[in-house]
Amino acid sequence: MAQTESAADHIMDIVTHSNNCTIEQVIFECPELTWDQVFIEVNRLRREGRIRLTLKQPGYYIVSRIAQPDAIQRMIERKVA
């Protein structure tokens, strides 16, 4: 992770480049952060609507990026036009 890159930015980069990764993969890709720090950021990003956590089986979560609202709106406008 670059000095100027925040933990949230780093996590978003990981999720964007490897969509549908496990939370363990995110933790592995952030060795400079503790598990708690990753979890706090993932939870915050989830509450902000930037990522989705999907329970695949007990204790096994998939992290995926959610398209931003403006991107969704553009897709809707293209379908209507």
N, C-alpha and C positions, 0 to 999 in steps of 0.2 A: 504494500500500500504506500503510495506517495505521501510525502510529508504533508502536503496541503489537502489531500483527499480525506473527507470525513469517513467515519465508519459506515454511515448510511450509504454514501456514494459508492464505497467499495463493495458493499453487499449488493447494491443495485446492479453494479457492473457484473458481479458473479452471476446473479440471477438472470440478467439479460443475455449473457453469453452462453449460459448453460441452462436454458429454460427447463423447468420441471426437475430441479435438483433437490436433493434431500437437505434437510437442515444440517446434517452431519457434514455434507460436502461444503456447505457455506462455512461452517466452523473450521474445517480443514484448510480452506482457502484464506482464512484470517488468523494466521498463527500469532499475530501481534495483539490479538484481542482475546480476552477470556471468554469462556462459554457464556457466562452471564452477560457480558457486554454484547455479544452477538445476539443473544436471545432478546435483550432489551431493545436493540435496534430493529430486529425482525418484527417484534411485537408492535413497535411504533410505526414502522412502515406498513404493517397490516392494518392498523387502525386508521392510518392516513389514506388507505385505499390504493397503495402503490404496489403491494404484493398480496398474494393469496396463499394461505396455508391450507393444505388439503390432507386430512388424515387418511392414509391408505390402509393402515392396520394399526393396532395398538402400539403407540410409541414410535410410529414411522410416518413422518410428515414430509410432504412435497411442497417446495417453495416455488411459486411461479409469479411472473410479472403480470400486472394488470395493465391493459392499454389505458393510456391517459384519456380523460374525458374529451379533450379536443380532438384526439385521434379517432375516437369513437364517433363523435359528431361528424367529422369529415367522411367517415365510412357510410354513415346513414345518409348524408347529403348526396353522395355518389350513387347510392342505390335508388334514391327518389328521383334523381335527375334523368 
